Amino acid sequence: MRVIAGQAKGRKLASVPGQTTRPITDRVKEALFNILAPQIVSARVLDLFAGTGSVGIEALSRGAEEVWFVERERRALQTIRSNLQTTGLADGARVVPRDVFKFLRGVSDDALFDIIYVAPPQYQGLWAKTLQQLDTAGILSPAGVVIVQIHPKEYAEFPLERLSLVDRRKYGSTLLCFYRLRESSRD
């Protein structure tokens, strides 16, 4: 696992010890950032279930203004901090040692994010629960995007009030689902 492009291009990233995380592959990360390229510079990014911090670190390397890494697992938090030091990107980072759902309930709705990345543990329904909470949280900027990383077999449709699925991309055993605010919710 490495930083693919930008300021920290080529720097190797450490993995979280054990089997508690499933890092995004470099192939999927490269595809994701090709899609996000027009939005990434100066963006505020929220990396939920941050794991190794790979997605948020890639965003910082490519010019994101600020990335919040939300993670509760101690070894993952240590890995994120270590990876930020290795890449020299700690200045634009805010590591939040908290449960994602508690964080979302307590975050101020004036803390708007342009990109929200959700990559929870698989097969626990956490992606849907997180998306439903984001639907009402009011922290996505009007032109922002929420990206959910899941296994394709996990995908299910369910009603959302403010968010709408706008794209899905499958890369082997990884599905990326892109959600944006409906026009009526962009006020």
N, CA, C and O atoms as a DFTB+ gen file, in Angstrom:
748 C
 N C O
     1  1       0.847      -1.169       0.000
     2  2       0.000       0.000       0.000
     3  2       0.899       1.240       0.000
     4  3       1.887       1.317       0.731
     5  1       0.523       2.211      -0.848
     6  2       1.372       3.391      -1.009
     7  2       0.512       4.600      -1.355
     8  3      -0.672       4.465      -1.666
     9  1       1.117       5.777      -1.299
    10  2       0.480       6.994      -1.782
    11  2       0.713       7.025      -3.284
    12  3       1.850       6.891      -3.735
    13  1      -0.336       7.197      -4.057
    14  2      -0.257       7.057      -5.503
    15  2       0.218       8.330      -6.211
    16  3       0.985       8.261      -7.171
    17  1      -0.238       9.482      -5.736
    18  2       0.100      10.726      -6.442
    19  2       0.202      11.890      -5.467
    20  3      -0.179      11.788      -4.301
    21  1       0.725      12.993      -5.977
    22  2       0.775      14.223      -5.197
    23  2       2.049      14.389      -4.401
    24  3       3.081      13.793      -4.709
    25  1       1.955      15.204      -3.378
    26  2       3.085      15.620      -2.550
    27  2       3.837      14.438      -1.932
    28  3       5.064      14.477      -1.841
    29  1       3.124      13.389      -1.505
    30  2       3.763      12.239      -0.847
    31  2       3.826      11.010      -1.759
    32  3       3.930       9.881      -1.279
    33  1       3.763      11.232      -3.062
    34  2       3.750      10.136      -4.041
    35  2       4.859       9.120      -3.771
    36  3       6.018       9.477      -3.556
    37  1       4.467       7.840      -3.790
    38  2       5.417       6.762      -3.642
    39  2       5.717       6.342      -2.216
    40  3       6.334       5.299      -2.002
    41  1       5.289       7.137      -1.226
    42  2       5.559       6.770       0.168
    43  2       4.739       5.541       0.545
    44  3       3.543       5.464       0.262
    45  1       5.399       4.588       1.187
    46  2       4.721       3.368       1.626
    47  2       3.940       3.652       2.904
    48  3       4.391       4.396       3.774
    49  1       2.759       3.044       2.998
    50  2       1.913       3.196       4.172
    51  2       1.875       1.881       4.946
    52  3       1.812       0.801       4.360
    53  1       1.915       1.992       6.264
    54  2       1.832       0.814       7.126
    55  2       0.391       0.317       7.183
    56  3      -0.554       1.092       7.033
    57  1       0.241      -0.973       7.399
    58  2      -1.078      -1.577       7.592
    59  2      -1.346      -1.721       9.080
    60  3      -0.420      -1.762       9.889
    61  1      -2.621      -1.797       9.429
    62  2      -3.008      -2.031      10.815
    63  2      -2.717      -3.496      11.128
    64  3      -3.132      -4.374      10.372
    65  1      -2.013      -3.780      12.227
    66  2      -1.747      -5.175      12.583
    67  2      -3.056      -5.945      12.808
    68  3      -4.030      -5.392      13.319
    69  1      -3.067      -7.214      12.425
    70  2      -4.245      -8.052      12.624
    71  2      -5.199      -7.981      11.447
    72  3      -4.836      -7.524      10.363
    73  1      -6.411      -8.435      11.669
    74  2      -7.419      -8.539      10.609
    75  2      -8.604      -7.596      10.827
    76  3      -9.688      -7.837      10.297
    77  1      -8.412      -6.534      11.595
    78  2      -9.539      -5.662      11.932
    79  2      -9.908      -4.680      10.829
    80  3     -11.000      -4.112      10.855
    81  1      -9.027      -4.469       9.868
    82  2      -9.329      -3.519       8.789
    83  2      -9.162      -4.195       7.437
    84  3      -8.500      -5.226       7.317
    85  1      -9.778      -3.594       6.416
    86  2      -9.616      -4.071       5.046
    87  2      -9.241      -2.860       4.187
    88  3     -10.113      -2.174       3.653
    89  1      -7.946      -2.610       4.061
    90  2      -7.515      -1.422       3.321
    91  2      -7.954      -1.463       1.860
    92  3      -8.050      -2.528       1.250
    93  1      -8.210      -0.305       1.330
    94  2      -8.535      -0.169      -0.087
    95  2      -7.301      -0.544      -0.905
    96  3      -6.181      -0.182      -0.542
    97  1      -7.499      -1.255      -1.984
    98  2      -6.356      -1.610      -2.830
    99  2      -5.888      -0.378      -3.605
   100  3      -6.656       0.559      -3.824
   101  1      -4.632      -0.393      -4.010
   102  2      -4.107       0.732      -4.785
   103  2      -4.894       0.918      -6.081
   104  3      -5.113       2.050      -6.513
   105  1      -5.319      -0.178      -6.701
   106  2      -6.086      -0.101      -7.960
   107  2      -7.412       0.639      -7.757
   108  3      -7.774       1.507      -8.552
   109  1      -8.126       0.290      -6.694
   110  2      -9.414       0.935      -6.419
   111  2      -9.193       2.389      -5.993
   112  3      -9.945       3.281      -6.387
   113  1      -8.158       2.615      -5.189
   114  2      -7.868       3.985      -4.741
   115  2      -7.529       4.881      -5.929
   116  3      -7.973       6.028      -5.987
   117  1      -6.752       4.367      -6.869
   118  2      -6.412       5.146      -8.060
   119  2      -7.663       5.472      -8.875
   120  3      -7.821       6.599      -9.343
   121  1      -8.545       4.499      -9.047
   122  2      -9.799       4.735      -9.776
   123  2     -10.653       5.770      -9.049
   124  3     -11.210       6.672      -9.675
   125  1     -10.756       5.639      -7.732
   126  2     -11.534       6.589      -6.932
   127  2     -11.012       8.008      -7.111
   128  3     -11.794       8.932      -7.333
   129  1      -9.711       8.187      -7.018
   130  2      -9.164       9.543      -7.107
   131  2      -9.157      10.088      -8.531
   132  3      -9.106      11.303      -8.719
   133  1      -9.207       9.227      -9.526
   134  2      -9.427       9.706     -10.895
   135  2     -10.819      10.321     -11.009
   136  3     -11.005      11.326     -11.694
   137  1     -11.787       9.718     -10.340
   138  2     -13.157      10.253     -10.343
   139  2     -13.226      11.552      -9.546
   140  3     -13.881      12.506      -9.966
   141  1     -12.552      11.591      -8.399
   142  2     -12.624      12.753      -7.506
   143  2     -11.691      13.903      -7.892
   144  3     -11.768      14.979      -7.299
   145  1     -10.820      13.696      -8.866
   146  2      -9.785      14.681      -9.211
   147  2     -10.282      16.128      -9.285
   148  3      -9.625      17.013      -8.738
   149  1     -11.423      16.403      -9.942
   150  2     -11.857      17.804     -10.026
   151  2     -12.284      18.409      -8.678
   152  3     -12.355      19.631      -8.552
   153  1     -12.562      17.586      -7.694
   154  2     -13.080      18.075      -6.411
   155  2     -12.057      18.096      -5.291
   156  3     -12.324      18.690      -4.246
   157  1     -10.911      17.482      -5.459
   158  2     -10.037      17.201      -4.330
   159  2      -9.234      18.403      -3.835
   160  3      -9.038      18.553      -2.629
   161  1      -8.769      19.256      -4.738
   162  2      -7.945      20.390      -4.312
   163  2      -8.771      21.341      -3.442
   164  3      -9.856      21.781      -3.824
   165  1      -8.227      21.641      -2.269
   166  2      -8.848      22.522      -1.268
   167  2     -10.108      21.948      -0.624
   168  3     -10.847      22.684       0.030
   169  1     -10.365      20.666      -0.792
   170  2     -11.563      20.049      -0.213
   171  2     -11.379      19.773       1.276
   172  3     -10.263      19.593       1.763
   173  1     -12.507      19.744       1.982
   174  2     -12.552      19.256       3.366
   175  2     -13.087      17.834       3.287
   176  3     -14.176      17.601       2.762
   177  1     -12.321      16.887       3.808
   178  2     -12.630      15.470       3.665
   179  2     -12.864      14.842       5.034
   180  3     -12.164      15.148       5.999
   181  1     -13.853      13.964       5.102
   182  2     -14.153      13.204       6.315
   183  2     -13.972      11.729       5.972
   184  3     -14.684      11.190       5.124
   185  1     -13.020      11.082       6.633
   186  2     -12.706       9.668       6.405
   187  2     -13.251       8.883       7.601
   188  3     -12.638       8.866       8.669
   189  1     -14.410       8.232       7.417
   190  2     -15.058       7.486       8.493
   191  2     -14.627       6.027       8.462
   192  3     -14.480       5.444       7.387
   193  1     -14.424       5.437       9.634
   194  2     -13.842       4.088       9.746
   195  2     -12.490       4.126       9.018
   196  3     -12.239       3.319       8.123
   197  1     -11.641       5.048       9.401
   198  2     -10.448       5.412       8.639
   199  2      -9.413       4.300       8.496
   200  3      -8.633       4.327       7.544
   201  1      -9.374       3.338       9.388
   202  2      -8.436       2.215       9.240
   203  2      -6.988       2.652       9.195
   204  3      -6.463       3.147      10.192
   205  1      -6.332       2.479       8.061
   206  2      -4.925       2.877       7.891
   207  2      -4.782       4.371       7.593
   208  3      -3.693       4.933       7.712
   209  1      -5.882       5.001       7.208
   210  2      -5.836       6.399       6.800
   211  2      -5.474       6.592       5.343
   212  3      -5.251       7.720       4.902
   213  1      -5.413       5.511       4.595
   214  2      -4.947       5.550       3.205
   215  2      -5.728       6.521       2.323
   216  3      -5.127       7.271       1.554
   217  1      -7.066       6.519       2.424
   218  2      -7.880       7.394       1.560
   219  2      -7.677       8.863       1.936
   220  3      -7.467       9.703       1.061
   221  1      -7.739       9.170       3.214
   222  2      -7.541      10.551       3.648
   223  2      -6.149      11.063       3.360
   224  3      -5.973      12.225       2.995
   225  1      -5.156      10.201       3.523
   226  2      -3.765      10.588       3.234
   227  2      -3.592      10.846       1.744
   228  3      -2.906      11.791       1.355
   229  1      -4.202      10.025       0.918
   230  2      -4.152      10.267      -0.534
   231  2      -4.779      11.618      -0.865
   232  3      -4.268      12.359      -1.705
   233  1      -5.891      11.933      -0.198
   234  2      -6.557      13.224      -0.426
   235  2      -5.636      14.383      -0.037
   236  3      -5.512      15.356      -0.782
   237  1      -4.993      14.280       1.127
   238  2      -4.057      15.331       1.543
   239  2      -2.901      15.458       0.558
   240  3      -2.502      16.568       0.204
   241  1      -2.369      14.339       0.120
   242  2      -1.252      14.359      -0.819
   243  2      -1.627      15.055      -2.122
   244  3      -0.790      15.691      -2.762
   245  1      -2.896      14.927      -2.507
   246  2      -3.363      15.509      -3.772
   247  2      -3.932      16.918      -3.618
   248  3      -4.474      17.470      -4.575
   249  1      -3.816      17.502      -2.438
   250  2      -4.187      18.901      -2.283
   251  2      -5.426      19.203      -1.482
   252  3      -5.883      20.346      -1.483
   253  1      -5.997      18.219      -0.789
   254  2      -7.131      18.521       0.087
   255  2      -6.671      19.485       1.174
   256  3      -5.535      19.413       1.642
   257  1      -7.554      20.378       1.566
   258  2      -7.210      21.372       2.584
   259  2      -7.105      20.730       3.961
   260  3      -6.195      21.036       4.731
   261  1      -8.040      19.841       4.263
   262  2      -8.121      19.272       5.601
   263  2      -8.805      17.908       5.518
   264  3      -9.741      17.719       4.741
   265  1      -8.328      16.962       6.328
   266  2      -8.966      15.645       6.422
   267  2      -9.150      15.293       7.889
   268  3      -8.218      15.375       8.689
   269  1     -10.371      14.900       8.220
   270  2     -10.675      14.372       9.553
   271  2     -10.718      12.857       9.433
   272  3     -11.450      12.321       8.601
   273  1      -9.943      12.164      10.255
   274  2      -9.896      10.707      10.292
   275  2     -10.646      10.256      11.541
   276  3     -10.204      10.530      12.656
   277  1     -11.770       9.572      11.372
   278  2     -12.552       9.101      12.521
   279  2     -12.375       7.591      12.629
   280  3     -12.694       6.842      11.706
   281  1     -11.864       7.172      13.762
   282  2     -11.560       5.753      13.992
   283  2     -11.571       5.509      15.493
   284  3     -11.141       6.370      16.260
   285  1     -12.054       4.352      15.922
   286  2     -12.071       4.077      17.357
   287  2     -11.058       3.023      17.786
   288  3     -10.712       2.959      18.965
   289  1     -10.572       2.196      16.861
   290  2      -9.674       1.086      17.192
   291  2      -8.263       1.619      17.447
   292  3      -7.688       2.307      16.603
   293  1      -7.719       1.296      18.611
   294  2      -6.432       1.844      19.063
   295  2      -5.289       1.588      18.076
   296  3      -4.521       2.500      17.767
   297  1      -5.173       0.352      17.581
   298  2      -4.068       0.047      16.655
   299  2      -4.228       0.800      15.333
   300  3      -3.238       1.209      14.726
   301  1      -5.448       0.978      14.899
   302  2      -5.688       1.754      13.677
   303  2      -5.303       3.216      13.897
   304  3      -4.689       3.828      13.024
   305  1      -5.653       3.779      15.042
   306  2      -5.295       5.169      15.338
   307  2      -3.779       5.350      15.332
   308  3      -3.273       6.340      14.803
   309  1      -3.056       4.399      15.916
   310  2      -1.592       4.468      15.915
   311  2      -1.051       4.398      14.486
   312  3      -0.092       5.090      14.144
   313  1      -1.673       3.559      13.656
   314  2      -1.239       3.413      12.264
   315  2      -1.497       4.697      11.480
   316  3      -0.644       5.132      10.706
   317  1      -2.664       5.305      11.672
   318  2      -2.974       6.568      10.994
   319  2      -1.935       7.629      11.361
   320  3      -1.383       8.296      10.485
   321  1      -1.677       7.778      12.646
   322  2      -0.706       8.796      13.090
   323  2       0.682       8.518      12.521
   324  3       1.374       9.438      12.085
   325  1       1.082       7.262      12.526
   326  2       2.384       6.883      11.966
   327  2       2.446       7.178      10.468
   328  3       3.442       7.709       9.977
   329  1       1.379       6.832       9.741
   330  2       1.341       7.092       8.298
   331  2       1.342       8.588       7.993
   332  3       1.935       9.014       7.001
   333  1       0.698       9.374       8.818
   334  2       0.724      10.829       8.626
   335  2       2.133      11.383       8.828
   336  3       2.561      12.273       8.092
   337  1       2.850      10.863       9.816
   338  2       4.235      11.296      10.051
   339  2       5.137      10.863       8.895
   340  3       5.964      11.642       8.420
   341  1       4.973       9.618       8.447
   342  2       5.791       9.084       7.348
   343  2       5.633       9.910       6.078
   344  3       6.599      10.133       5.349
   345  1       4.419      10.357       5.821
   346  2       4.145      11.102       4.595
   347  2       4.375      12.599       4.744
   348  3       4.395      13.320       3.747
   349  1       4.549      13.077       5.971
   350  2       4.730      14.511       6.205
   351  2       3.462      15.311       6.001
   352  3       3.518      16.502       5.695
   353  1       2.299      14.654       6.171
   354  2       1.022      15.323       5.908
   355  2       0.186      15.574       7.167
   356  3      -1.012      15.845       7.078
   357  1       0.817      15.482       8.327
   358  2       0.082      15.618       9.585
   359  2      -0.542      17.001       9.780
   360  3      -1.545      17.127      10.482
   361  1       0.033      18.035       9.174
   362  2      -0.485      19.389       9.390
   363  2      -1.925      19.570       8.940
   364  3      -2.671      20.329       9.558
   365  1      -2.328      18.893       7.881
   366  2      -3.696      19.035       7.380
   367  2      -4.661      18.021       7.943
   368  3      -5.797      17.919       7.481
   369  1      -4.217      17.262       8.945
   370  2      -5.022      16.155       9.458
   371  2      -5.566      16.436      10.848
   372  3      -4.952      17.128      11.660
   373  1      -6.730      15.878      11.087
   374  2      -7.311      15.879      12.428
   375  2      -7.736      14.437      12.709
   376  3      -8.666      13.929      12.082
   377  1      -7.061      13.786      13.640
   378  2      -7.381      12.403      13.996
   379  2      -8.360      12.434      15.152
   380  3      -8.074      12.992      16.211
   381  1      -9.531      11.822      14.936
   382  2     -10.610      11.831      15.927
   383  2     -10.789      10.412      16.472
   384  3     -11.343       9.557      15.781
   385  1     -10.328      10.148      17.700
   386  2     -10.444       8.807      18.279
   387  2     -11.847       8.580      18.865
   388  3     -12.067       8.726      20.067
   389  1     -12.779       8.223      17.988
   390  2     -14.169       8.150      18.431
   391  2     -14.946       7.150      17.593
   392  3     -14.594       6.886      16.443
   393  1     -15.983       6.605      18.161
   394  2     -16.928       5.781      17.430
   395  2     -17.616       6.653      16.377
   396  3     -18.014       7.780      16.671
   397  1     -17.755       6.144      15.165
   398  2     -18.320       6.920      14.058
   399  2     -19.721       7.427      14.387
   400  3     -20.036       8.584      14.107
   401  1     -20.558       6.591      14.971
   402  2     -21.941       6.987      15.222
   403  2     -22.040       8.047      16.317
   404  3     -22.876       8.947      16.231
   405  1     -21.209       7.951      17.330
   406  2     -21.159       8.998      18.364
   407  2     -20.633      10.294      17.761
   408  3     -21.135      11.377      18.061
   409  1     -19.619      10.176      16.910
   410  2     -19.069      11.355      16.239
   411  2     -20.151      12.054      15.415
   412  3     -20.320      13.270      15.513
   413  1     -20.882      11.289      14.604
   414  2     -21.908      11.881      13.738
   415  2     -23.039      12.519      14.541
   416  3     -23.602      13.528      14.117
   417  1     -23.371      11.954      15.674
   418  2     -24.414      12.560      16.517
   419  2     -23.946      13.866      17.136
   420  3     -24.762      14.746      17.411
   421  1     -22.629      14.008      17.361
   422  2     -22.123      15.178      18.061
   423  2     -21.483      16.244      17.186
   424  3     -21.204      17.343      17.666
   425  1     -21.243      15.946      15.910
   426  2     -20.558      16.916      15.060
   427  2     -21.498      18.075      14.723
   428  3     -22.685      17.880      14.462
   429  1     -20.945      19.262      14.736
   430  2     -21.723      20.468      14.446
   431  2     -22.094      20.514      12.971
   432  3     -21.287      20.158      12.113
   433  1     -23.312      20.952      12.678
   434  2     -23.735      21.018      11.276
   435  2     -23.120      22.207      10.533
   436  3     -23.405      22.408       9.353
   437  1     -22.283      22.995      11.210
   438  2     -21.542      24.019      10.477
   439  2     -20.158      23.491      10.070
   440  3     -19.374      24.214       9.456
   441  1     -19.863      22.235      10.413
   442  2     -18.644      21.564       9.958
   443  2     -18.982      20.833       8.668
   444  3     -19.262      19.634       8.684
   445  1     -18.956      21.552       7.549
   446  2     -19.323      20.956       6.266
   447  2     -18.131      20.287       5.595
   448  3     -17.009      20.794       5.632
   449  1     -18.401      19.131       4.980
   450  2     -17.367      18.379       4.275
   451  2     -17.740      18.252       2.808
   452  3     -18.910      18.090       2.459
   453  1     -16.722      18.330       1.952
   454  2     -16.930      18.214       0.511
   455  2     -16.921      16.758       0.060
   456  3     -17.592      16.391      -0.904
   457  1     -16.158      15.940       0.763
   458  2     -16.056      14.511       0.452
   459  2     -16.141      13.745       1.765
   460  3     -15.394      14.022       2.703
   461  1     -17.047      12.790       1.827
   462  2     -17.166      11.916       2.995
   463  2     -16.977      10.488       2.506
   464  3     -17.722      10.006       1.653
   465  1     -15.964       9.815       3.060
   466  2     -15.651       8.447       2.655
   467  2     -16.017       7.493       3.781
   468  3     -15.616       7.692       4.928
   469  1     -16.778       6.458       3.451
   470  2     -17.292       5.505       4.432
   471  2     -16.814       4.107       4.046
   472  3     -17.201       3.589       2.998
   473  1     -15.976       3.491       4.884
   474  2     -15.469       2.136       4.599
   475  2     -15.487       1.304       5.876
   476  3     -14.434       1.019       6.445
   477  1     -16.682       0.912       6.331
   478  2     -16.797       0.179       7.596
   479  2     -16.470      -1.301       7.449
   480  3     -16.334      -1.803       6.333
   481  1     -16.346      -1.999       8.572
   482  2     -16.192      -3.460       8.505
   483  2     -17.346      -4.063       7.700
   484  3     -18.480      -3.586       7.758
   485  1     -17.032      -5.121       6.950
   486  2     -18.021      -5.716       6.046
   487  2     -19.069      -6.555       6.781
   488  3     -18.864      -7.019       7.903
   489  1     -20.190      -6.723       6.099
   490  2     -21.265      -7.637       6.479
   491  2     -21.847      -7.398       7.868
   492  3     -22.303      -8.338       8.518
   493  1     -21.835      -6.161       8.322
   494  2     -22.435      -5.840       9.612
   495  2     -23.537      -4.786       9.459
   496  3     -24.121      -4.347      10.450
   497  1     -23.819      -4.381       8.216
   498  2     -24.845      -3.375       7.985
   499  2     -24.432      -1.973       8.395
   500  3     -25.256      -1.058       8.393
   501  1     -23.167      -1.793       8.745
   502  2     -22.705      -0.485       9.227
   503  2     -22.729       0.576       8.140
   504  3     -22.946       1.751       8.436
   505  1     -22.512       0.188       6.892
   506  2     -22.517       1.172       5.803
   507  2     -23.901       1.805       5.685
   508  3     -24.014       3.018       5.510
   509  1     -24.959       0.987       5.779
   510  2     -26.323       1.507       5.651
   511  2     -26.675       2.389       6.843
   512  3     -27.272       3.454       6.683
   513  1     -26.304       1.945       8.025
   514  2     -26.572       2.740       9.238
   515  2     -25.850       4.092       9.162
   516  3     -26.408       5.127       9.527
   517  1     -24.600       4.066       8.682
   518  2     -23.827       5.302       8.549
   519  2     -24.461       6.231       7.508
   520  3     -24.590       7.434       7.735
   521  1     -24.849       5.669       6.385
   522  2     -25.457       6.469       5.322
   523  2     -26.767       7.093       5.798
   524  3     -27.043       8.254       5.496
   525  1     -27.563       6.344       6.528
   526  2     -28.820       6.885       7.066
   527  2     -28.545       8.017       8.047
   528  3     -29.284       9.001       8.077
   529  1     -27.492       7.892       8.848
   530  2     -27.162       8.965       9.773
   531  2     -26.626      10.187       9.016
   532  3     -26.938      11.322       9.374
   533  1     -25.830       9.958       7.980
   534  2     -25.337      11.072       7.165
   535  2     -26.485      11.779       6.444
   536  3     -26.424      12.986       6.208
   537  1     -27.522      11.033       6.099
   538  2     -28.683      11.587       5.405
   539  2     -29.332      12.707       6.210
   540  3     -29.892      13.642       5.638
   541  1     -29.258      12.614       7.533
   542  2     -29.898      13.617       8.385
   543  2     -28.905      14.537       9.091
   544  3     -29.311      15.506       9.734
   545  1     -27.602      14.244       8.978
   546  2     -26.598      14.979       9.751
   547  2     -26.396      16.418       9.289
   548  3     -26.049      17.271      10.105
   549  1     -26.600      16.710       8.020
   550  2     -26.425      18.071       7.526
   551  2     -24.981      18.529       7.468
   552  3     -24.713      19.723       7.603
   553  1     -24.035      17.605       7.270
   554  2     -22.618      17.988       7.243
   555  2     -21.984      17.858       5.858
   556  3     -20.785      18.088       5.705
   557  1     -22.768      17.497       4.864
   558  2     -22.260      17.416       3.491
   559  2     -22.484      18.756       2.798
   560  3     -23.598      19.281       2.797
   561  1     -21.422      19.309       2.209
   562  2     -21.558      20.583       1.504
   563  2     -22.511      20.408       0.314
   564  3     -22.675      19.289      -0.173
   565  1     -23.140      21.487      -0.163
   566  2     -24.131      21.371      -1.234
   567  2     -23.636      20.642      -2.486
   568  3     -24.417      19.930      -3.118
   569  1     -22.385      20.795      -2.856
   570  2     -21.854      20.112      -4.040
   571  2     -21.033      18.878      -3.656
   572  3     -20.328      18.310      -4.491
   573  1     -21.129      18.471      -2.395
   574  2     -20.318      17.375      -1.883
   575  2     -20.774      16.000      -2.327
   576  3     -21.816      15.834      -2.960
   577  1     -19.944      15.004      -1.967
   578  2     -20.223      13.614      -2.325
   579  2     -19.894      12.711      -1.141
   580  3     -18.912      12.922      -0.430
   581  1     -20.737      11.704      -0.949
   582  2     -20.476      10.644       0.011
   583  2     -20.132       9.401      -0.804
   584  3     -20.873       9.033      -1.715
   585  1     -19.019       8.758      -0.483
   586  2     -18.631       7.530      -1.165
   587  2     -18.617       6.407      -0.140
   588  3     -17.999       6.527       0.917
   589  1     -19.300       5.321      -0.458
   590  2     -19.342       4.161       0.416
   591  2     -18.592       3.015      -0.252
   592  3     -18.838       2.695      -1.415
   593  1     -17.676       2.400       0.489
   594  2     -16.913       1.247      -0.002
   595  2     -17.459      -0.007       0.675
   596  3     -17.366      -0.150       1.895
   597  1     -18.034      -0.926      -0.127
   598  2     -18.593      -2.163       0.409
   599  2     -18.280      -3.327      -0.532
   600  3     -17.782      -3.125      -1.639
   601  1     -18.573      -4.530      -0.084
   602  2     -18.526      -5.691      -0.970
   603  2     -19.807      -5.647      -1.800
   604  3     -20.858      -5.302      -1.259
   605  1     -19.763      -5.980      -3.086
   606  2     -20.966      -5.906      -3.930
   607  2     -22.173      -6.660      -3.374
   608  3     -23.310      -6.240      -3.592
   609  1     -21.948      -7.762      -2.664
   610  2     -23.066      -8.537      -2.106
   611  2     -23.777      -7.810      -0.976
   612  3     -24.903      -8.163      -0.627
   613  1     -23.135      -6.799      -0.401
   614  2     -23.746      -6.039       0.689
   615  2     -24.765      -5.010       0.202
   616  3     -25.638      -4.589       0.962
   617  1     -24.657      -4.614      -1.044
   618  2     -25.477      -3.501      -1.530
   619  2     -26.975      -3.808      -1.439
   620  3     -27.428      -4.905      -1.767
   621  1     -27.705      -2.830      -0.995
   622  2     -29.168      -2.888      -0.967
   623  2     -29.675      -1.459      -1.094
   624  3     -29.030      -0.511      -0.645
   625  1     -30.825      -1.324      -1.706
   626  2     -31.438       0.004      -1.781
   627  2     -32.334       0.198      -0.569
   628  3     -32.968      -0.740      -0.085
   629  1     -32.372       1.426      -0.093
   630  2     -33.265       1.778       1.006
   631  2     -33.555       3.267       0.897
   632  3     -32.774       4.011       0.303
   633  1     -34.672       3.705       1.466
   634  2     -35.070       5.106       1.292
   635  2     -34.158       6.076       2.055
   636  3     -33.790       5.846       3.207
   637  1     -33.816       7.149       1.376
   638  2     -33.072       8.263       1.961
   639  2     -33.829       9.535       1.630
   640  3     -34.395       9.653       0.544
   641  1     -33.846      10.480       2.542
   642  2     -34.584      11.726       2.318
   643  2     -33.788      12.764       1.543
   644  3     -34.313      13.388       0.620
   645  1     -32.517      12.955       1.914
   646  2     -31.725      14.031       1.332
   647  2     -30.676      13.554       0.338
   648  3     -30.310      14.284      -0.583
   649  1     -30.191      12.328       0.523
   650  2     -29.143      11.787      -0.339
   651  2     -29.732      10.914      -1.429
   652  3     -30.771      10.277      -1.252
   653  1     -29.044      10.899      -2.561
   654  2     -29.485      10.098      -3.695
   655  2     -28.276       9.396      -4.320
   656  3     -27.226      10.012      -4.501
   657  1     -28.423       8.108      -4.648
   658  2     -27.359       7.368      -5.319
   659  2     -27.216       7.917      -6.739
   660  3     -28.186       7.968      -7.496
   661  1     -25.985       8.331      -7.093
   662  2     -25.762       8.894      -8.426
   663  2     -24.842       8.036      -9.288
   664  3     -24.801       8.210     -10.506
   665  1     -24.099       7.109      -8.671
   666  2     -23.176       6.272      -9.445
   667  2     -22.752       5.084      -8.594
   668  3     -22.710       5.161      -7.366
   669  1     -22.438       3.976      -9.277
   670  2     -21.856       2.801      -8.631
   671  2     -20.743       2.294      -9.535
   672  3     -20.907       2.223     -10.753
   673  1     -19.610       1.942      -8.933
   674  2     -18.481       1.414      -9.695
   675  2     -17.991       0.152      -9.000
   676  3     -17.708       0.171      -7.802
   677  1     -17.892      -0.943      -9.746
   678  2     -17.437      -2.209      -9.192
   679  2     -16.025      -2.508      -9.667
   680  3     -15.726      -2.435     -10.859
   681  1     -15.163      -2.848      -8.714
   682  2     -13.776      -3.218      -8.992
   683  2     -13.524      -4.540      -8.272
   684  3     -13.129      -4.545      -7.106
   685  1     -13.747      -5.650      -8.954
   686  2     -13.580      -6.958      -8.326
   687  2     -14.518      -7.125      -7.149
   688  3     -15.738      -7.081      -7.312
   689  1     -13.958      -7.317      -5.961
   690  2     -14.779      -7.516      -4.768
   691  2     -15.044      -6.218      -4.007
   692  3     -15.405      -6.248      -2.831
   693  1     -14.866      -5.094      -4.669
   694  2     -15.129      -3.783      -4.056
   695  2     -16.157      -3.023      -4.886
   696  3     -16.040      -2.924      -6.108
   697  1     -17.154      -2.495      -4.208
   698  2     -18.156      -1.645      -4.843
   699  2     -18.069      -0.267      -4.216
   700  3     -18.111      -0.132      -2.993
   701  1     -17.947       0.756      -5.050
   702  2     -17.978       2.140      -4.595
   703  2     -19.326       2.732      -5.002
   704  3     -19.685       2.728      -6.180
   705  1     -20.067       3.240      -4.018
   706  2     -21.366       3.867      -4.263
   707  2     -21.244       5.352      -3.959
   708  3     -20.764       5.737      -2.893
   709  1     -21.681       6.187      -4.901
   710  2     -21.553       7.638      -4.788
   711  2     -22.933       8.255      -4.551
   712  3     -23.872       8.010      -5.309
   713  1     -23.039       9.048      -3.503
   714  2     -24.291       9.704      -3.140
   715  2     -24.085      11.212      -3.108
   716  3     -23.051      11.705      -2.658
   717  1     -25.078      11.925      -3.588
   718  2     -25.063      13.392      -3.520
   719  2     -26.390      13.866      -2.951
   720  3     -27.370      13.121      -2.925
   721  1     -26.410      15.117      -2.494
   722  2     -27.647      15.702      -2.016
   723  2     -28.621      15.884      -3.177
   724  3     -28.225      16.272      -4.276
   725  1     -29.874      15.605      -2.929
   726  2     -30.907      15.887      -3.934
   727  2     -30.983      17.406      -4.113
   728  3     -30.660      18.162      -3.197
   729  1     -31.408      17.837      -5.286
   730  2     -31.509      19.287      -5.571
   731  2     -32.294      20.013      -4.476
   732  3     -31.902      21.103      -4.060
   733  1     -33.375      19.434      -4.015
   734  2     -34.222      20.083      -3.013
   735  2     -33.555      20.177      -1.654
   736  3     -34.039      20.909      -0.790
   737  1     -32.447      19.454      -1.432
   738  2     -31.759      19.458      -0.131
   739  2     -30.494      20.289      -0.135
   740  3     -29.754      20.273       0.849
   741  1     -30.219      21.014      -1.207
   742  2     -28.955      21.742      -1.326
   743  2     -29.010      23.168      -0.773
   744  3     -28.083      23.947      -0.994
   745  1     -30.031      23.503      -0.090
   746  2     -30.160      24.870       0.440
   747  2     -29.316      25.075       1.667
   748  3     -29.309      26.166       2.237
